[in-house]
Each structure stands twice: as C-alpha cells, then as structure tokens.
Amino acid sequence: PSFIIITVISYILGLFMEARAVQYAFWGIRGGVLALLIKALVSMYKQCPKTVIAYILAAAALLVSTFTNVNVLFIILGCAIIGLASFLLAGRKGEKQ
C-alpha cells in the first residue's frame, strides 16, 4: 500500500513541479530535512562510544559516502562489520588480562 501511495503522490507532484509555490515548498522541506539530519547526528554522537576507532570509522564513512559512488547500504554494512569486529577484539583482550 505505501508503494502505491508514494507512486500516486510522485505522479501528482510531477504534474505541479513547474509551479513556483511547489518549488518554494520543496525549498522549505529541504531546510526541515537538514534540521532532522543534524538532530539525528547529535543524538547518535551522544550515544556513540568516544574511541579513536569510532571517530576514524565515522570519518571514513563520511569520506566514502561523499566522494565515491559506493552504495550507502554497503557503507553501513561495512561499518557494522568493523564495529562488531572491534567489539569482539576488545572482549578478547579483556579475557586475557
């Protein structure tokens, strides 16, 4: 059902995209989306461990997603794998002590 709704809405919006009011509405929506992204970033920063690995991983993900055509899903999957490996390695170091 959601696919059908989105398809219908995109078709209707396509008919009105040349209207100046619709263009300004989307301009405003972009500002709102940016605010939501910044809020999500701050929230994730507060929850993220403050380690060198976490900072390097975040910077690498930002650079890869910004300057390459790598699919974001692969970046998320790679970050998850590296995060899990980091956790497992930290656990094993703790067992040896």
SULFENGI-V961401 format. One record per pair of residues at least 4 apart in sequence whose C-alpha atoms are under 6 Angstrom apart, sorted by the first residue. I is the first residue (numbers start at 1). J is the second residue. Records with the same first field share a line. If there is no record, write none. Layout:
I = J  J
This chain:
6 = 10
10 = 14
13 = 17
44 = 48
53 = 57
56 = 60
61 = 65
62 = 66
63 = 67
64 = 68
74 = 78
79 = 83
